[in-house]
């Protein structure tokens, strides 16, 4: 019922936005240039239109990249083409292929399936493209996946990563960001146990919940403050009949967005006040920056209910991985069997989603990786998103990630 109510409200708001967009277009006519109050009214309408929640992936907008800089070479811009390498029901393995550039390390960026699309890592991918052959997990919106495709749980997530690494071939590297750090470690453990030739040469885990008993955050405390049944009863909905995934049980993206918004509500309110002021004053550069951020932030996807509930139970309530109790397809997951994959963990000093120590816990679990193949970096002055985006990511974190990958070639 929650999803049906949301859908009805969304349809109503869509009609109102069409009206306001038409009004903005009309007020852009030269005859209104000197009309008092028109710019403020237009700014109000445009601000309202910018609050739209969408359910389709934005473009990556990675059409070219500068390569060669910092390597004793003259940098040059080369075209980048998106290539679909492998398609599975819940995800596409997307390749950012650079024209005329070969021999760079192949890297799988594992994007979070946490209510937003993989384009949330656009800046991460852009930075890594200069020195790597980049692939990314382009997760599909669960409400668009028909019931005939089956369910998607934590086991399926790790299965997908194994399949993608096999498609990419031996010698690839894996970089997991936030939530998928658990699945990436599971996949690597299973591949090591099976002596799979495609097991990654290096595994970089960034701001991920390997052991949420360590320095629990507000997110962790929320997940343990209620019984497992509460999450299933109150946060799981059924996709309405109008969508391809009709009947699928999901954790809706709009609920995750609401949770994220409530964590920093004042900041978001101030951002939209600023957007209105910038539009009213004609500062379009600042206004467009704000609009671009929220266009991405308000693009949400639904998670299959099984995966969401698996995560609540195994990661946040039972601590199954650090306690040695997590299973994959009936097999106990044994990170201690990883021996040939180098390990780098990265955390942010002010991360209020995945606190210091939660990702570093992977080092104790991966006890058979030689010390010279392990490293940890704690990035000062950044929160969760600063670990993989922004100035400090590109200037301070990325060089460490790049070094790990290149020395593991």
C-alpha angles and dihedrals in degrees: 000000000000091000093048091051090048091049093052091049091047091052091050092049091048089059091050091050091053088055094048092046090053089049092051090051091050093048091054089071113114091240088073096050095105099029109123116244096007095113091051092048091048090048090053092051092047092049090052091050090053091064092071116130112215133190104208127089115258118228119275089223091205099142100143140009137195112240132183099040114133094017100088090266135109107260118238135184114242128186119255122209127194110231125187103226102174134358127207126172096264102028146027122215100226122198123202097209117196118212114246095355118119139159098046119133113273111237130187111207108203107209121205119260092212108125099295132081125254089259086082083081094052092119092046091053093044092054094047094046093075093068106017145056097243130208124173138194104246100196119208124229105261091219087065095051112093120233089245088072090068129226130313120221137158090280090054091050092056090043090056092051091051090049092049093049089050090051091049090049137224118325097041126135130220129216115187121191124204117315098019093060088094094051091045091053090047092050092048091048093051092046090050092050090049092045087234109186090219095060106132121265090218134016120203116192114193123192094330132153101246093145115011092182087079115090094335115220130208088269091055093046092051090053091054098038093078133043119261091251090061092063092049093047099043107029105037120088138174121246111247120247095254093073130074090244093054111164095020115133109234145167097238119234091224089063091051090048090051090052092050092047093050091054091063103016096146091053092053093047090051090048092058091045087054091048091054092048093048092049092046091050094044096245094144096167092062092040093052091051091055093045092050091053094051093043085063096037093050094049102098138178132201122241123222106256094234093058094046093049092044088055093049092048104038103030105032106024109026099029085215098168100052090041091054094243103108115117133201115201089336094313123114111245110237114188088176087074091067107104109144101047119088114226130216123175124192128193136176123236095226100032107147094181102049109018130213111285098026094094096033087062087082089077093065091047093049092058096153097059107102115250093243089059094054131077140161131204126194109195113214123221099020138105127209100297093041089068091071106016139042135037098312091049093055097038104035113013101038096057088058092049091047092050092051092052096045096047089049094056 
